[in-house]
Structure formats: structure tokens, C-alpha cells
Amino acid sequence: MVKTGSFALLAAVIAASPAMSPVVSPALAETMSFENATAILAESCGKDIDANCLGLSLDAQRLKECLTRNQDSVSAQCRTDYVRAFDAIQKRVAAHGAVGKLCLREKQKICADAEAKPGETIDCLLKAPTRGLSVACNKALTEAGYR
């Protein structure tokens, strides 16, 4: 079983993950949630993180760099899983960023009142009938994990 400290560290890393560079196309976003990626990292890499990356600031990119830098002392399972988990995190972050662009028309037309209130635009888009949203906007909301 993974230590609670490792899981807390990983949860904080995932929460801070928007600092990662979202260079991956949102169209390639996987359906893996931040929570699933965290669970994979905690299960496969918890002991390796404790042993090699303890005291690292809570930043997904730095944690990934630490695991990469210490590949020779990281378990084989962790080496396999952290690449997949961080790739999924990066794709999900890119998909979150794409929602603003791909739903711009809908935000202006359907959710104009909510735009001035941070955090309410996504709620407004999710409450709107899907047939009132473009295909690209619907897809972006799904890939970002809002649906």
C-alpha cells in the first residue's frame, strides 16, 4: 500500500499540473482523469517518489523530470506508468485550455452573463442543451473531462 504522504504529494502535483506546457493537441486527449493519473502514479511510483524525489516542490513537470533523471533507480513499473500518466495529464491540461477557444462563440452567445464571473462559464456551457453547442465545443468539453 502506498504511503498517505505520497498520495498527498501526487494529488498536489496534479492540482498544480496546469504549469505543464500544453503542447499536445486537444483532439488527442485521453479520457484519463487527473484522479486516475494520480492513482497510477501513487500505486506505481509512490515508493520511488519517496526515495528519489522527496522534498521536491509540487510541480508536475519537476516530478516528471525527477523520475526521468532517476530512471536507473526507479522501478520498471514506475518507468512504464509515469510516462503514460504524465502524458494523459498533459493532454487533459491542453484540452482544458482548448475549451475557451473552441467554445468562444457559445460563451459569447449563450453564456454572456456568466463570462464576467470566473468559474461560471463552464457551468453555463454544461447546462446549455448540447444541440445548442457546436460539435467542436461539445467535444472539447468532453475531452477536458467536464462531462
N, CA, C and O atoms as a DFTB+ gen file, in Angstrom:
588 C
 N C O
     1  1       0.845      -1.193       0.000
     2  2       0.000       0.000       0.000
     3  2       0.883       1.246       0.000
     4  3       1.916       1.256       0.668
     5  1       0.512       2.272      -0.715
     6  2       1.293       3.491      -0.846
     7  2       1.069       4.374       0.364
     8  3      -0.046       4.477       0.878
     9  1       2.132       5.005       0.810
    10  2       2.019       5.897       1.953
    11  2       1.076       7.046       1.657
    12  3       0.964       7.488       0.513
    13  1       0.397       7.531       2.688
    14  2      -0.514       8.656       2.536
    15  2       0.226       9.894       2.055
    16  3      -0.319      10.679       1.278
    17  1       1.463      10.077       2.508
    18  2       2.260      11.235       2.099
    19  2       2.493      11.271       0.600
    20  3       2.448      12.336      -0.016
    21  1       2.744      10.105       0.012
    22  2       2.957      10.037      -1.434
    23  2       1.703      10.424      -2.192
    24  3       1.761      11.161      -3.176
    25  1       0.558       9.917      -1.722
    26  2      -0.690      10.237      -2.401
    27  2      -0.990      11.728      -2.281
    28  3      -1.451      12.346      -3.241
    29  1      -0.733      12.308      -1.107
    30  2      -0.956      13.747      -0.920
    31  2      -0.045      14.542      -1.838
    32  3      -0.465      15.540      -2.425
    33  1       1.208      14.100      -1.965
    34  2       2.145      14.776      -2.861
    35  2       1.637      14.707      -4.295
    36  3       1.643      15.710      -5.009
    37  1       1.199      13.530      -4.714
    38  2       0.728      13.369      -6.087
    39  2      -0.543      14.160      -6.345
    40  3      -0.703      14.729      -7.425
    41  1      -1.442      14.209      -5.382
    42  2      -2.662      14.999      -5.548
    43  2      -2.318      16.467      -5.721
    44  3      -2.930      17.159      -6.534
    45  1      -1.351      16.943      -4.966
    46  2      -0.931      18.341      -5.094
    47  2      -0.262      18.586      -6.438
    48  3      -0.443      19.647      -7.036
    49  1       0.506      17.617      -6.916
    50  2       1.152      17.748      -8.223
    51  2       0.105      17.859      -9.320
    52  3       0.219      18.694     -10.217
    53  1      -0.905      17.021      -9.245
    54  2      -1.954      17.053     -10.258
    55  2      -2.697      18.381     -10.201
    56  3      -3.040      18.944     -11.241
    57  1      -2.946      18.881      -9.009
    58  2      -3.621      20.169      -8.871
    59  2      -2.789      21.285      -9.469
    60  3      -3.335      22.268      -9.971
    61  1      -1.473      21.144      -9.420
    62  2      -0.582      22.171      -9.955
    63  2      -0.228      21.915     -11.408
    64  3       0.548      22.677     -11.985
    65  1      -0.770      20.870     -12.021
    66  2      -0.372      20.455     -13.354
    67  2      -0.580      21.464     -14.471
    68  3       0.083      21.313     -15.497
    69  1      -1.440      22.487     -14.375
    70  2      -1.515      23.433     -15.469
    71  2      -0.200      24.135     -15.771
    72  3      -0.077      24.773     -16.817
    73  1       0.780      24.036     -14.892
    74  2       2.084      24.610     -15.161
    75  2       2.800      23.857     -16.272
    76  3       3.754      24.376     -16.852
    77  1       2.354      22.639     -16.578
    78  2       2.970      21.889     -17.665
    79  2       2.598      22.539     -18.991
    80  3       1.509      23.092     -19.143
    81  1       3.499      22.467     -19.926
    82  2       3.276      23.085     -21.215
    83  2       2.269      22.290     -22.024
    84  3       2.545      21.140     -22.365
    85  1       1.102      22.859     -22.348
    86  2       0.090      22.112     -23.091
    87  2       0.353      22.160     -24.592
    88  3      -0.297      22.918     -25.312
    89  1       1.306      21.351     -25.071
    90  2       1.648      21.366     -26.487
    91  2       0.916      20.284     -27.260
    92  3       0.987      20.259     -28.488
    93  1       0.232      19.410     -26.592
    94  2      -0.456      18.310     -27.247
    95  2      -1.810      18.786     -27.732
    96  3      -2.506      19.524     -27.034
    97  1      -2.178      18.367     -28.915
    98  2      -3.466      18.739     -29.480
    99  2      -4.595      18.209     -28.613
   100  3      -4.578      17.042     -28.224
   101  1      -5.591      19.061     -28.301
   102  2      -6.718      18.585     -27.503
   103  2      -7.488      17.470     -28.195
   104  3      -8.184      16.700     -27.534
   105  1      -7.375      17.373     -29.502
   106  2      -8.075      16.309     -30.218
   107  2      -7.527      14.943     -29.829
   108  3      -8.200      13.932     -30.030
   109  1      -6.314      14.893     -29.273
   110  2      -5.720      13.641     -28.876
   111  2      -5.906      13.347     -27.389
   112  3      -5.346      12.382     -26.870
   113  1      -6.676      14.162     -26.718
   114  2      -6.838      13.997     -25.273
   115  2      -7.423      12.633     -24.947
   116  3      -8.362      12.172     -25.596
   117  1      -6.860      12.003     -23.942
   118  2      -7.371      10.723     -23.485
   119  2      -8.478      10.980     -22.474
   120  3      -8.665      12.101     -22.000
   121  1      -9.184       9.950     -22.166
   122  2     -10.258      10.108     -21.202
   123  2      -9.775       9.920     -19.770
   124  3     -10.584       9.977     -18.844
   125  1      -8.483       9.698     -19.563
   126  2      -7.965       9.503     -18.217
   127  2      -8.096      10.805     -17.423
   128  3      -7.630      11.860     -17.853
   129  1      -8.725      10.711     -16.282
   130  2      -8.905      11.886     -15.431
   131  2      -7.633      12.162     -14.645
   132  3      -6.738      11.321     -14.564
   133  1      -7.570      13.358     -14.066
   134  2      -6.446      13.696     -13.204
   135  2      -6.381      12.702     -12.041
   136  3      -5.297      12.289     -11.628
   137  1      -7.544      12.327     -11.523
   138  2      -7.595      11.401     -10.393
   139  2      -7.034      10.033     -10.772
   140  3      -6.303       9.427      -9.989
   141  1      -7.369       9.541     -11.967
   142  2      -6.847       8.246     -12.410
   143  2      -5.339       8.311     -12.617
   144  3      -4.620       7.374     -12.269
   145  1      -4.862       9.411     -13.181
   146  2      -3.423       9.574     -13.383
   147  2      -2.711       9.610     -12.032
   148  3      -1.641       9.021     -11.876
   149  1      -3.297      10.292     -11.070
   150  2      -2.721      10.346      -9.722
   151  2      -2.679       8.960      -9.105
   152  3      -1.685       8.581      -8.486
   153  1      -3.749       8.207      -9.271
   154  2      -3.803       6.855      -8.702
   155  2      -2.734       5.962      -9.313
   156  3      -2.101       5.176      -8.607
   157  1      -2.530       6.077     -10.618
   158  2      -1.486       5.294     -11.282
   159  2      -0.119       5.669     -10.728
   160  3       0.690       4.799     -10.405
   161  1       0.132       6.968     -10.620
   162  2       1.420       7.421     -10.095
   163  2       1.619       6.988      -8.646
   164  3       2.709       6.556      -8.269
   165  1       0.586       7.101      -7.846
   166  2       0.698       6.719      -6.437
   167  2       0.979       5.226      -6.309
   168  3       1.840       4.818      -5.529
   169  1       0.264       4.423      -7.062
   170  2       0.424       2.970      -6.977
   171  2       1.775       2.518      -7.516
   172  3       2.468       1.728      -6.875
   173  1       2.151       3.016      -8.693
   174  2       3.370       2.547      -9.344
   175  2       4.631       3.256      -8.873
   176  3       5.711       2.664      -8.879
   177  1       4.510       4.509      -8.468
   178  2       5.700       5.314      -8.216
   179  2       5.806       5.873      -6.797
   180  3       6.771       6.573      -6.491
   181  1       4.858       5.586      -5.942
   182  2       4.872       6.165      -4.604
   183  2       6.177       5.950      -3.871
   184  3       6.755       6.900      -3.341
   185  1       6.658       4.701      -3.831
   186  2       7.919       4.397      -3.148
   187  2       9.099       5.056      -3.846
   188  3      10.025       5.528      -3.187
   189  1       9.073       5.092      -5.177
   190  2      10.164       5.717      -5.940
   191  2      10.206       7.224      -5.710
   192  3      11.282       7.814      -5.629
   193  1       9.038       7.839      -5.605
   194  2       8.972       9.277      -5.340
   195  2       9.504       9.559      -3.942
   196  3      10.282      10.491      -3.738
   197  1       9.076       8.740      -2.975
   198  2       9.579       8.911      -1.609
   199  2      11.096       8.773      -1.567
   200  3      11.772       9.528      -0.868
   201  1      11.628       7.818      -2.308
   202  2      13.064       7.541      -2.264
   203  2      13.898       8.545      -3.061
   204  3      15.025       8.853      -2.672
   205  1      13.366       9.055      -4.161
   206  2      14.188       9.862      -5.071
   207  2      13.778      11.322      -5.206
   208  3      14.595      12.152      -5.604
   209  1      12.545      11.652      -4.886
   210  2      12.042      12.994      -5.193
   211  2      11.447      13.690      -3.971
   212  3      10.758      14.700      -4.113
   213  1      11.700      13.171      -2.791
   214  2      11.160      13.760      -1.580
   215  2      11.676      15.188      -1.415
   216  3      12.856      15.451      -1.648
   217  1      10.820      16.091      -1.023
   218  2      11.208      17.485      -0.828
   219  2      11.115      18.319      -2.095
   220  3      11.405      19.516      -2.073
   221  1      10.720      17.707      -3.181
   222  2      10.573      18.404      -4.448
   223  2       9.355      19.323      -4.394
   224  3       8.326      18.961      -3.824
   225  1       9.471      20.501      -4.981
   226  2       8.301      21.377      -5.000
   227  2       7.182      20.699      -5.789
   228  3       7.432      19.902      -6.692
   229  1       5.960      21.030      -5.432
   230  2       4.802      20.345      -6.006
   231  2       4.488      20.873      -7.393
   232  3       3.596      21.702      -7.573
   233  1       5.219      20.388      -8.346
   234  2       5.064      20.797      -9.731
   235  2       5.187      19.544     -10.584
   236  3       6.166      18.807     -10.474
   237  1       4.206      19.305     -11.424
   238  2       4.173      18.077     -12.218
   239  2       5.408      17.940     -13.101
   240  3       5.965      16.849     -13.221
   241  1       5.835      19.029     -13.714
   242  2       6.986      18.957     -14.607
   243  2       8.246      18.581     -13.834
   244  3       9.043      17.773     -14.310
   245  1       8.433      19.151     -12.655
   246  2       9.621      18.818     -11.847
   247  2       9.585      17.372     -11.375
   248  3      10.619      16.704     -11.334
   249  1       8.407      16.888     -11.020
   250  2       8.302      15.494     -10.603
   251  2       8.632      14.571     -11.770
   252  3       9.341      13.580     -11.600
   253  1       8.127      14.889     -12.934
   254  2       8.428      14.087     -14.119
   255  2       9.926      14.104     -14.405
   256  3      10.512      13.064     -14.704
   257  1      10.547      15.279     -14.315
   258  2      11.993      15.393     -14.535
   259  2      12.771      14.585     -13.503
   260  3      13.767      13.946     -13.841
   261  1      12.322      14.607     -12.243
   262  2      12.991      13.844     -11.192
   263  2      12.931      12.358     -11.494
   264  3      13.944      11.666     -11.393
   265  1      11.767      11.860     -11.860
   266  2      11.634      10.437     -12.165
   267  2      12.471      10.065     -13.388
   268  3      13.073       8.992     -13.422
   269  1      12.515      10.931     -14.376
   270  2      13.326      10.679     -15.566
   271  2      14.807      10.665     -15.211
   272  3      15.554       9.790     -15.649
   273  1      15.219      11.639     -14.419
   274  2      16.629      11.770     -14.011
   275  2      17.073      10.552     -13.195
   276  3      18.235      10.152     -13.258
   277  1      16.167       9.977     -12.447
   278  2      16.496       8.845     -11.580
   279  2      16.015       7.511     -12.147
   280  3      15.752       6.575     -11.392
   281  1      15.900       7.419     -13.464
   282  2      15.372       6.211     -14.102
   283  2      16.080       4.940     -13.687
   284  3      15.451       3.891     -13.548
   285  1      17.390       5.026     -13.486
   286  2      18.143       3.814     -13.153
   287  2      17.807       3.274     -11.763
   288  3      18.073       2.105     -11.482
   289  1      17.234       4.094     -10.895
   290  2      16.878       3.614      -9.561
   291  2      15.352       3.544      -9.353
   292  3      14.886       3.234      -8.256
   293  1      14.594       3.829     -10.398
   294  2      13.134       3.787     -10.340
   295  2      12.680       2.410     -10.818
   296  3      13.266       1.847     -11.743
   297  1      11.649       1.876     -10.197
   298  2      11.150       0.549     -10.572
   299  2      10.689       0.524     -12.025
   300  3      10.302       1.546     -12.591
   301  1      10.739      -0.662     -12.610
   302  2      10.321      -0.824     -14.010
   303  2       8.855      -0.441     -14.188
   304  3       8.494       0.187     -15.184
   305  1       8.006      -0.817     -13.224
   306  2       6.587      -0.481     -13.316
   307  2       6.387       1.024     -13.300
   308  3       5.573       1.550     -14.058
   309  1       7.115       1.714     -12.451
   310  2       7.012       3.175     -12.390
   311  2       7.475       3.793     -13.707
   312  3       6.824       4.699     -14.227
   313  1       8.596       3.309     -14.251
   314  2       9.096       3.857     -15.528
   315  2       8.044       3.725     -16.622
   316  3       7.873       4.634     -17.435
   317  1       7.350       2.615     -16.645
   318  2       6.307       2.396     -17.645
   319  2       5.102       3.310     -17.403
   320  3       4.599       3.951     -18.326
   321  1       4.656       3.358     -16.164
   322  2       3.410       4.053     -15.855
   323  2       3.531       5.567     -15.779
   324  3       2.586       6.265     -16.147
   325  1       4.663       6.106     -15.314
   326  2       4.715       7.560     -15.173
   327  2       4.698       8.257     -16.521
   328  3       4.160       9.358     -16.636
   329  1       5.268       7.646     -17.532
   330  2       5.233       8.253     -18.871
   331  2       3.781       8.343     -19.344
   332  3       3.351       9.380     -19.850
   333  1       3.037       7.263     -19.179
   334  2       1.629       7.229     -19.589
   335  2       0.793       8.210     -18.769
   336  3      -0.052       8.914     -19.322
   337  1       1.019       8.261     -17.468
   338  2       0.234       9.143     -16.596
   339  2       0.512      10.610     -16.893
   340  3      -0.423      11.402     -17.006
   341  1       1.779      10.982     -17.022
   342  2       2.088      12.384     -17.296
   343  2       1.649      12.806     -18.695
   344  3       1.289      13.964     -18.907
   345  1       1.674      11.877     -19.652
   346  2       1.162      12.171     -20.987
   347  2      -0.338      12.466     -20.921
   348  3      -0.823      13.407     -21.548
   349  1      -1.058      11.655     -20.158
   350  2      -2.505      11.876     -20.002
   351  2      -2.782      13.203     -19.307
   352  3      -3.713      13.917     -19.681
   353  1      -1.985      13.537     -18.304
   354  2      -2.149      14.809     -17.600
   355  2      -1.928      15.970     -18.560
   356  3      -2.707      16.922     -18.583
   357  1      -0.875      15.888     -19.344
   358  2      -0.570      16.959     -20.290
   359  2      -1.687      17.116     -21.322
   360  3      -2.051      18.238     -21.675
   361  1      -2.222      16.020     -21.797
   362  2      -3.309      16.085     -22.768
   363  2      -4.574      16.672     -22.143
   364  3      -5.282      17.443     -22.791
   365  1      -4.862      16.315     -20.896
   366  2      -6.049      16.847     -20.221
   367  2      -5.894      18.351     -20.000
   368  3      -6.858      19.099     -20.158
   369  1      -4.688      18.803     -19.634
   370  2      -4.439      20.234     -19.443
   371  2      -4.644      20.977     -20.765
   372  3      -5.249      22.048     -20.793
   373  1      -4.137      20.403     -21.860
   374  2      -4.314      21.023     -23.175
   375  2      -5.792      21.089     -23.543
   376  3      -6.252      22.079     -24.113
   377  1      -6.531      20.038     -23.219
   378  2      -7.960      20.019     -23.514
   379  2      -8.698      21.084     -22.697
   380  3      -9.621      21.721     -23.205
   381  1      -8.301      21.281     -21.449
   382  2      -8.914      22.341     -20.629
   383  2      -8.684      23.700     -21.284
   384  3      -9.595      24.525     -21.359
   385  1      -7.463      23.924     -21.755
   386  2      -7.149      25.198     -22.408
   387  2      -7.902      25.396     -23.712
   388  3      -8.218      26.527     -24.083
   389  1      -8.191      24.310     -24.405
   390  2      -8.867      24.405     -25.694
   391  2     -10.336      24.766     -25.562
   392  3     -10.919      25.306     -26.503
   393  1     -10.948      24.483     -24.422
   394  2     -12.371      24.771     -24.245
   395  2     -12.654      26.251     -24.486
   396  3     -13.625      26.597     -25.160
   397  1     -11.819      27.117     -23.944
   398  2     -12.017      28.561     -24.106
   399  2     -12.042      28.995     -25.559
   400  3     -12.829      29.858     -25.949
   401  1     -11.177      28.393     -26.353
   402  2     -11.102      28.744     -27.773
   403  2     -12.218      28.095     -28.578
   404  3     -12.854      28.749     -29.405
   405  1     -12.454      26.816     -28.338
   406  2     -13.424      26.081     -29.141
   407  2     -14.872      26.395     -28.772
   408  3     -15.788      26.100     -29.540
   409  1     -15.075      26.984     -27.618
   410  2     -16.435      27.339     -27.181
   411  2     -16.620      28.862     -27.131
   412  3     -17.538      29.348     -26.470
   413  1     -15.776      29.600     -27.808
   414  2     -15.817      31.059     -27.748
   415  2     -17.175      31.608     -28.204
   416  3     -17.751      32.467     -27.536
   417  1     -17.681      31.120     -29.328
   418  2     -18.964      31.611     -29.840
   419  2     -20.089      31.332     -28.836
   420  3     -20.934      32.188     -28.576
   421  1     -20.081      30.124     -28.283
   422  2     -21.113      29.745     -27.325
   423  2     -21.010      30.574     -26.042
   424  3     -22.019      30.974     -25.462
   425  1     -19.777      30.821     -25.617
   426  2     -19.585      31.628     -24.411
   427  2     -20.150      33.036     -24.619
   428  3     -20.774      33.602     -23.721
   429  1     -19.927      33.588     -25.802
   430  2     -20.403      34.940     -26.091
   431  2     -21.913      34.978     -26.305
   432  3     -22.579      35.926     -25.887
   433  1     -22.446      33.958     -26.949
   434  2     -23.861      33.956     -27.296
   435  2     -24.750      33.426     -26.163
   436  3     -25.737      34.066     -25.800
   437  1     -24.407      32.272     -25.610
   438  2     -25.253      31.600     -24.636
   439  2     -24.918      32.001     -23.197
   440  3     -25.803      32.072     -22.344
   441  1     -23.665      32.256     -22.942
   442  2     -23.209      32.456     -21.557
   443  2     -22.597      33.840     -21.335
   444  3     -21.689      33.992     -20.517
   445  1     -23.073      34.819     -22.037
   446  2     -22.506      36.163     -21.918
   447  2     -22.558      36.685     -20.484
   448  3     -21.612      37.323     -20.022
   449  1     -23.655      36.420     -19.780
   450  2     -23.779      36.886     -18.392
   451  2     -22.764      36.216     -17.479
   452  3     -22.279      36.836     -16.533
   453  1     -22.443      34.974     -17.747
   454  2     -21.527      34.212     -16.887
   455  2     -20.067      34.558     -17.139
   456  3     -19.226      34.323     -16.272
   457  1     -19.748      35.110     -18.300
   458  2     -18.349      35.386     -18.634
   459  2     -17.671      36.329     -17.645
   460  3     -16.464      36.226     -17.425
   461  1     -18.409      37.219     -17.064
   462  2     -17.829      38.163     -16.116
   463  2     -17.571      37.526     -14.752
   464  3     -16.889      38.111     -13.910
   465  1     -18.108      36.344     -14.537
   466  2     -17.971      35.666     -13.248
   467  2     -17.060      34.447     -13.419
   468  3     -17.459      33.456     -14.031
   469  1     -15.843      34.516     -12.881
   470  2     -14.909      33.394     -13.041
   471  2     -15.507      32.077     -12.551
   472  3     -16.116      32.010     -11.483
   473  1     -15.322      31.048     -13.346
   474  2     -15.786      29.722     -12.967
   475  2     -17.214      29.398     -13.355
   476  3     -17.608      28.233     -13.317
   477  1     -17.987      30.383     -13.722
   478  2     -19.393      30.112     -14.048
   479  2     -19.633      29.833     -15.525
   480  3     -20.687      29.315     -15.892
   481  1     -18.676      30.168     -16.368
   482  2     -18.853      29.955     -17.801
   483  2     -18.970      28.465     -18.126
   484  3     -19.838      28.061     -18.900
   485  1     -18.102      27.661     -17.538
   486  2     -18.156      26.219     -17.798
   487  2     -19.488      25.654     -17.310
   488  3     -20.116      24.852     -18.001
   489  1     -19.914      26.070     -16.128
   490  2     -21.217      25.614     -15.620
   491  2     -22.334      25.983     -16.582
   492  3     -23.232      25.180     -16.836
   493  1     -22.281      27.191     -17.115
   494  2     -23.295      27.649     -18.068
   495  2     -23.276      26.780     -19.327
   496  3     -24.327      26.365     -19.814
   497  1     -22.076      26.506     -19.852
   498  2     -21.969      25.680     -21.061
   499  2     -22.494      24.272     -20.810
   500  3     -23.131      23.677     -21.680
   501  1     -22.227      23.742     -19.627
   502  2     -22.686      22.388     -19.311
   503  2     -24.196      22.321     -19.134
   504  3     -24.797      21.271     -19.362
   505  1     -24.810      23.412     -18.734
   506  2     -26.270      23.458     -18.570
   507  2     -26.990      23.705     -19.890
   508  3     -28.183      23.428     -20.014
   509  1     -26.270      24.221     -20.865
   510  2     -26.875      24.510     -22.168
   511  2     -27.192      23.196     -22.882
   512  3     -26.464      22.216     -22.724
   513  1     -28.258      23.169     -23.655
   514  2     -28.569      21.952     -24.423
   515  2     -27.422      21.652     -25.394
   516  3     -26.925      22.552     -26.070
   517  1     -27.012      20.400     -25.458
   518  2     -25.887      20.035     -26.318
   519  2     -26.148      20.386     -27.772
   520  3     -25.209      20.673     -28.515
   521  1     -27.385      20.368     -28.185
   522  2     -27.687      20.716     -29.584
   523  2     -27.469      22.211     -29.839
   524  3     -27.376      22.634     -30.991
   525  1     -27.387      23.003     -28.779
   526  2     -27.119      24.434     -28.928
   527  2     -25.643      24.764     -28.981
   528  3     -25.265      25.918     -29.184
   529  1     -24.803      23.747     -28.797
   530  2     -23.355      23.928     -28.824
   531  2     -22.789      23.322     -30.098
   532  3     -23.329      22.350     -30.627
   533  1     -21.716      23.892     -30.580
   534  2     -21.077      23.339     -31.773
   535  2     -20.484      21.967     -31.463
   536  3     -20.276      21.619     -30.301
   537  1     -20.221      21.209     -32.495
   538  2     -19.608      19.894     -32.334
   539  2     -18.248      20.040     -31.661
   540  3     -17.900      19.265     -30.770
   541  1     -17.481      21.041     -32.093
   542  2     -16.141      21.256     -31.531
   543  2     -16.214      21.610     -30.043
   544  3     -15.402      21.131     -29.252
   545  1     -17.162      22.428     -29.669
   546  2     -17.329      22.811     -28.267
   547  2     -17.754      21.605     -27.431
   548  3     -17.200      21.374     -26.356
   549  1     -18.713      20.847     -27.906
   550  2     -19.146      19.633     -27.202
   551  2     -17.985      18.666     -27.004
   552  3     -17.804      18.110     -25.920
   553  1     -17.204      18.472     -28.056
   554  2     -16.066      17.560     -27.984
   555  2     -15.022      18.078     -26.994
   556  3     -14.462      17.304     -26.218
   557  1     -14.762      19.377     -27.022
   558  2     -13.777      19.963     -26.109
   559  2     -14.209      19.800     -24.651
   560  3     -13.384      19.486     -23.793
   561  1     -15.490      20.010     -24.367
   562  2     -15.993      19.844     -23.004
   563  2     -15.844      18.399     -22.531
   564  3     -15.517      18.149     -21.371
   565  1     -16.083      17.466     -23.425
   566  2     -15.950      16.051     -23.078
   567  2     -14.485      15.682     -22.865
   568  3     -14.145      15.038     -21.872
   569  1     -13.617      16.086     -23.792
   570  2     -12.194      15.737     -23.693
   571  2     -11.535      16.384     -22.486
   572  3     -10.574      15.839     -21.944
   573  1     -12.026      17.518     -22.064
   574  2     -11.466      18.190     -20.899
   575  2     -11.948      17.548     -19.609
   576  3     -11.460      17.872     -18.526
   577  1     -12.912      16.633     -19.726
   578  2     -13.403      15.925     -18.551
   579  2     -14.521      16.629     -17.813
   580  3     -14.851      16.254     -16.688
   581  1     -15.106      17.640     -18.423
   582  2     -16.212      18.330     -17.775
   583  2     -17.492      17.510     -17.838
   584  3     -18.389      17.688     -17.013
   585  1     -17.580      16.617     -18.811
   586  2     -18.746      15.728     -18.945
   587  2     -18.334      14.314     -18.692
   588  3     -19.165      13.408     -18.755
